[in-house]
Amino acid sequence: MTPTRSPGRAVVILFVVVLALLAACTTTSGPDTAPAQPTYPAPAPGPAPEPSGPVLHVDPGGTDEGPGTAQRPFRTIAAASRAAGPGTTVVVADGTYTGAFSTRASGTAEARLTYVAANKWGARLVGDGAVADDGVDAVWRNYGDYVDVRGFDISGTTTDGYIETGSWSRILENHVHGFSEGTCVSTYRKEYTLHDIDIIGNVVHDCGNSALDHGIYPGHPRGTISNNISYGNAGFGIHCWHNCNELVITNNLVFRNGEGGILVGQGDGPNDGAVPADNMVVANNIAYDNSGFGIRESGATGGGNLYLNNTVAANGQDGLDLAAGSESGTLTVDPGFVDYEQDGSGDYRVLPVSPMVDAGTEEGAPPFDIDGVNRPQGGNVDIGVYER
């Protein structure tokens, strides 16, 4: 069994003190605050999707007295959240927003609430070591249901990057990186009662300093984890634990992670191993150059887990390490990247002659790749995040 720690750990005891001391998230802008540009081939930036309901605006030069119009924008996402409701789109302008915060507004199944960067990764959320108003040491923790968080760059010196606590939420196309003492993206609620969360199209890297810190750390049942790139993390690239069941984990790229590529299992709270992680579909992933196994099961797992058409190569240990699930179509060949570099500076698309091309399965495959290219382009879907 792999021991893990949960987001939001020990800092809860500081809540009373911190709540009295901390103000809302502050913002700064200017060339001296801009972070280094990503070195890997990032998905092409694009404008925010067109909203269909009420729109609120956030800008580094705004004021939290609102009202959140384009002419008089809010200064922080937290203030916009307090004014938002079902169907609202919160558009966040380019710039650097420093601090930690939480959001609690919810959408509905018919009218989702969306937080979106005006330009992908142009809104930079930078934790400065302060703790949010809920006592959690993360840049952003969302409590609302039916919420989309799309296109942000999240970094800083808080313990964790982004924590999802709501249900029916979607974490989309974000760049979360550099949390040296924690996890990049995680899903967590007391007793792990959250569910139905999608994590799609994100690039997460260089998080953690122990085997308990991961790139993507889902603890919920149901949902899709697809088209993500997760590399250089102390633990696993994707570590599914606590209350994981019925998840689809497909077409991800995980490389150079300290403990391994992808782990599936249940243990610790809320079920303490009494309920297995079961009925998972893990397909079309590339797990390359990780320590340990590229893909493994640990703790309590069930016989309904399917591992289909995954590529595991150049890892610390060969093949898949499965306790109860079944595999088919596994490849152990070099993926044939255009330019593989361990530090994220390479080009992780694959060559035309790559064995990844048309070698995937349609089972659980997303209809598009990380760049929005439709799948399939050939006779079948490709393995990995990119479709040729």
MIDO-951804 format. One record per residue (C-alpha): x, y, z; residue in three letters. Coordinates in steps of 0.1 Angstrom, whole numbers, plus 5000, padded with zeros to 4 digits. Example, Ala and Ser with C-alpha at 12.3 -4.5 7.8 and 13.67 -1.06 7.14 Angstrom:
<sites>
c1 c2 c3 code
5123 4955 5078 ALA .
5137 4989 5071 SER .
</sites>
This chain:
<sites>
c1 c2 c3 code
5000 5000 5000 MET .
5012 5035 4992 THR .
5008 5059 5021 PRO .
4995 5093 5011 THR .
4986 5126 5027 ARG .
4955 5147 5020 SER .
4954 5183 5008 PRO .
4945 5208 5035 GLY .
4965 5189 5061 ARG .
4978 5205 5094 ALA .
4970 5241 5083 VAL .
4935 5238 5096 VAL .
4948 5244 5131 ILE .
4959 5278 5120 LEU .
4925 5288 5108 PHE .
4915 5311 5137 VAL .
4947 5330 5136 VAL .
4950 5332 5098 VAL .
4913 5343 5093 LEU .
4920 5373 5115 ALA .
4952 5383 5098 LEU .
4948 5377 5061 LEU .
4931 5399 5036 ALA .
4916 5390 5003 ALA .
4939 5380 4974 CYS .
4959 5410 4962 THR .
4971 5416 4927 THR .
5001 5431 4910 THR .
5011 5436 4875 SER .
5042 5446 4855 GLY .
5072 5431 4839 PRO .
5090 5424 4872 ASP .
5063 5400 4884 THR .
5060 5380 4852 ALA .
5070 5343 4856 PRO .
5094 5325 4833 ALA .
5078 5312 4801 GLN .
5071 5275 4799 PRO .
5098 5256 4781 THR .
5078 5227 4767 TYR .
5055 5229 4737 PRO .
5025 5244 4753 ALA .
4991 5241 4737 PRO .
4984 5270 4715 ALA .
4969 5299 4735 PRO .
4934 5311 4725 GLY .
4907 5334 4736 PRO .
4881 5325 4762 ALA .
4849 5308 4749 PRO .
4820 5331 4743 GLU .
4798 5333 4774 PRO .
4761 5328 4770 SER .
4749 5342 4803 GLY .
4759 5370 4827 PRO .
4795 5381 4826 VAL .
4817 5395 4854 LEU .
4852 5408 4848 HIS .
4884 5407 4868 VAL .
4914 5428 4862 ASP .
4946 5436 4881 PRO .
4937 5473 4879 GLY .
4901 5468 4892 GLY .
4885 5472 4926 THR .
4866 5447 4947 ASP .
4839 5472 4953 GLU .
4828 5462 4918 GLY .
4804 5460 4901 PRO .
4825 5437 4879 GLY .
4816 5453 4845 THR .
4842 5456 4818 ALA .
4845 5493 4827 GLN .
4847 5487 4864 ARG .
4861 5452 4870 PRO .
4867 5434 4902 PHE .
4903 5431 4914 ARG .
4901 5395 4926 THR .
4885 5362 4916 ILE .
4872 5358 4951 ALA .
4852 5391 4949 ALA .
4838 5380 4916 ALA .
4828 5347 4930 SER .
4807 5364 4957 ARG .
4787 5382 4930 ALA .
4784 5351 4907 ALA .
4757 5326 4903 GLY .
4744 5299 4880 PRO .
4752 5307 4844 GLY .
4778 5334 4852 THR .
4811 5336 4833 THR .
4839 5353 4852 VAL .
4865 5365 4827 VAL .
4899 5371 4842 VAL .
4922 5395 4823 ALA .
4959 5389 4817 ASP .
4982 5399 4846 GLY .
4996 5386 4878 THR .
4972 5380 4908 TYR .
4991 5373 4940 THR .
4977 5355 4971 GLY .
4955 5326 4981 ALA .
4917 5324 4980 PHE .
4887 5302 4979 SER .
4855 5303 4958 THR .
4821 5291 4970 ARG .
4795 5300 4943 ALA .
4778 5272 4924 SER .
4763 5267 4890 GLY .
4736 5242 4881 THR .
4734 5213 4857 ALA .
4717 5236 4832 GLU .
4737 5267 4839 ALA .
4773 5261 4849 ARG .
4795 5287 4865 LEU .
4827 5293 4846 THR .
4860 5310 4857 TYR .
4881 5315 4825 VAL .
4913 5333 4817 ALA .
4907 5359 4789 ALA .
4937 5343 4772 ASN .
4950 5308 4780 LYS .
4977 5311 4808 TRP .
4976 5349 4805 GLY .
4960 5352 4840 ALA .
4988 5342 4864 ARG .
4977 5332 4899 LEU .
5008 5332 4922 VAL .
5007 5320 4957 GLY .
5028 5341 4980 ASP .
5029 5318 5011 GLY .
4998 5332 5026 ALA .
4969 5310 5036 VAL .
4934 5314 5021 ALA .
4904 5326 5042 ASP .
4894 5290 5048 ASP .
4928 5281 5064 GLY .
4939 5259 5034 VAL .
4974 5264 5021 ASP .
4967 5264 4984 ALA .
4965 5291 4958 VAL .
4929 5283 4949 TRP .
4903 5260 4965 ARG .
4869 5258 4949 ASN .
4839 5246 4969 TYR .
4812 5253 4944 GLY .
4794 5226 4924 ASP .
4789 5227 4886 TYR .
4820 5249 4882 VAL .
4845 5251 4853 ASP .
4880 5265 4859 VAL .
4897 5271 4825 ARG .
4930 5284 4812 GLY .
4949 5297 4843 PHE .
4986 5297 4851 ASP .
4989 5287 4888 ILE .
5023 5287 4906 SER .
5038 5300 4938 GLY .
5051 5292 4973 THR .
5019 5279 4989 THR .
5019 5242 4997 THR .
4994 5231 4970 ASP .
4983 5246 4937 GLY .
4946 5240 4930 TYR .
4922 5220 4952 ILE .
4887 5210 4939 GLU .
4862 5204 4966 THR .
4829 5207 4946 GLY .
4812 5180 4926 SER .
4803 5180 4889 TRP .
4832 5203 4883 SER .
4857 5205 4854 ARG .
4894 5216 4856 ILE .
4904 5225 4821 LEU .
4935 5236 4802 GLU .
4954 5250 4832 ASN .
4991 5252 4837 HIS .
4999 5243 4874 VAL .
5035 5241 4884 HIS .
5063 5245 4909 GLY .
5047 5237 4942 PHE .
5078 5223 4959 SER .
5061 5211 4990 GLU .
5028 5198 4978 GLY .
5006 5186 4949 THR .
4998 5205 4917 CYS .
4960 5196 4913 VAL .
4939 5175 4938 SER .
4903 5167 4946 THR .
4895 5167 4983 TYR .
4866 5171 5006 ARG .
4861 5158 5042 LYS .
4852 5121 5039 GLU .
4858 5124 5001 TYR .
4821 5128 4994 THR .
4828 5148 4962 LEU .
4822 5131 4928 HIS .
4819 5135 4890 ASP .
4849 5157 4883 ILE .
4867 5160 4850 ASP .
4904 5170 4848 ILE .
4912 5176 4811 ILE .
4939 5192 4790 GLY .
4961 5205 4819 ASN .
4999 5207 4820 VAL .
5012 5201 4856 VAL .
5048 5197 4866 HIS .
5076 5200 4892 ASP .
5054 5196 4923 CYS .
5063 5181 4957 GLY .
5093 5169 4977 ASN .
5081 5135 4988 SER .
5064 5104 4976 ALA .
5031 5118 4990 LEU .
5031 5147 4965 ASP .
5018 5142 4930 HIS .
5010 5160 4898 GLY .
4973 5151 4896 ILE .
4958 5136 4928 TYR .
4921 5126 4923 PRO .
4903 5112 4953 GLY .
4868 5110 4939 HIS .
4846 5086 4919 PRO .
4834 5091 4884 ARG .
4847 5115 4858 GLY .
4874 5118 4832 THR .
4911 5125 4834 ILE .
4923 5129 4799 SER .
4948 5148 4777 ASN .
4970 5159 4806 ASN .
5008 5162 4806 ILE .
5022 5155 4841 SER .
5060 5154 4846 TYR .
5088 5161 4870 GLY .
5067 5155 4902 ASN .
5081 5139 4934 ALA .
5053 5113 4936 GLY .
5032 5100 4907 PHE .
5022 5118 4876 GLY .
4986 5107 4883 ILE .
4978 5092 4917 HIS .
4942 5079 4922 CYS .
4935 5071 4958 TRP .
4911 5075 4987 HIS .
4876 5072 4971 ASN .
4885 5065 4934 CYS .
4860 5045 4914 ASN .
4846 5044 4879 GLU .
4871 5069 4865 LEU .
4882 5071 4829 VAL .
4920 5079 4827 ILE .
4929 5082 4790 THR .
4954 5097 4766 ASN .
4976 5113 4792 ASN .
5014 5117 4790 LEU .
5033 5112 4823 VAL .
5071 5113 4824 PHE .
5100 5117 4848 ARG .
5079 5114 4879 ASN .
5097 5102 4911 GLY .
5075 5073 4922 GLU .
5059 5062 4889 GLY .
5036 5073 4862 GLY .
5000 5063 4871 ILE .
4987 5047 4902 LEU .
4952 5033 4908 VAL .
4940 5021 4942 GLY .
4921 5028 4974 GLN .
4934 5032 5009 GLY .
4933 5055 5039 ASP .
4901 5074 5045 GLY .
4872 5073 5039 PRO .
4871 5035 5033 ASN .
4904 5024 5048 ASP .
4908 4998 5020 GLY .
4874 4982 5026 ALA .
4861 4994 4992 VAL .
4883 4987 4961 PRO .
4890 5011 4933 ALA .
4871 4993 4906 ASP .
4855 4997 4871 ASN .
4882 5020 4859 MET .
4892 5025 4823 VAL .
4929 5033 4819 VAL .
4937 5035 4782 ALA .
4959 5052 4756 ASN .
4983 5067 4781 ASN .
5021 5071 4777 ILE .
5041 5065 4809 ALA .
5077 5071 4800 TYR .
5110 5075 4820 ASP .
5094 5074 4854 ASN .
5109 5058 4885 SER .
5091 5026 4895 GLY .
5063 5012 4873 PHE .
5048 5032 4845 GLY .
5013 5021 4856 ILE .
5005 5001 4888 ARG .
4977 4991 4912 GLU .
4981 4995 4949 SER .
4959 4991 4980 GLY .
4924 4978 4973 ALA .
4916 4973 4936 THR .
4889 4954 4918 GLY .
4887 4930 4888 GLY .
4866 4954 4868 GLY .
4896 4977 4860 ASN .
4906 4977 4824 LEU .
4941 4987 4812 TYR .
4940 4991 4774 LEU .
4965 5000 4748 ASN .
4989 5019 4772 ASN .
5026 5024 4764 THR .
5050 5019 4793 VAL .
5087 5022 4784 ALA .
5120 5033 4799 ALA .
5106 5033 4834 ASN .
5124 5021 4865 GLY .
5105 4988 4863 GLN .
5091 4973 4831 ASP .
5055 4967 4822 GLY .
5024 4971 4844 LEU .
5021 4961 4880 ASP .
4984 4950 4884 LEU .
4969 4933 4914 ALA .
4933 4926 4901 ALA .
4927 4945 4868 GLY .
4933 4931 4833 SER .
4954 4945 4805 GLU .
4955 4942 4768 SER .
4973 4959 4740 GLY .
5002 4971 4762 THR .
5032 4984 4743 LEU .
5067 4986 4758 THR .
5084 5004 4729 VAL .
5099 5039 4726 ASP .
5070 5063 4718 PRO .
5090 5080 4691 GLY .
5087 5116 4704 PHE .
5098 5144 4681 VAL .
5122 5155 4708 ASP .
5122 5139 4743 TYR .
5138 5160 4770 GLU .
5135 5152 4807 GLN .
5131 5188 4818 ASP .
5100 5196 4798 GLY .
5119 5215 4771 SER .
5112 5189 4743 GLY .
5086 5184 4718 ASP .
5063 5155 4729 TYR .
5044 5151 4698 ARG .
5052 5118 4680 VAL .
5069 5113 4647 LEU .
5048 5101 4617 PRO .
5065 5066 4620 VAL .
5058 5064 4657 SER .
5042 5032 4670 PRO .
5017 5054 4689 MET .
5000 5064 4656 VAL .
4966 5047 4652 ASP .
4975 5022 4680 ALA .
4950 5033 4706 GLY .
4915 5022 4715 THR .
4883 5041 4712 GLU .
4873 5029 4747 GLU .
4872 5060 4768 GLY .
4892 5081 4743 ALA .
4883 5118 4743 PRO .
4870 5132 4710 PRO .
4899 5157 4707 PHE .
4935 5160 4717 ASP .
4952 5185 4739 ILE .
4954 5210 4710 ASP .
4917 5205 4701 GLY .
4925 5183 4671 VAL .
4896 5158 4665 ASN .
4902 5121 4672 ARG .
4908 5100 4652 PRO .
4928 5115 4623 GLN .
4937 5081 4608 GLY .
4923 5046 4611 GLY .
4922 5047 4649 ASN .
4930 5071 4678 VAL .
4966 5076 4686 ASP .
4982 5068 4720 ILE .
4991 5099 4741 GLY .
4979 5135 4743 VAL .
4985 5144 4707 TYR .
4967 5131 4676 GLU .
4986 5131 4643 ARG .
</sites>
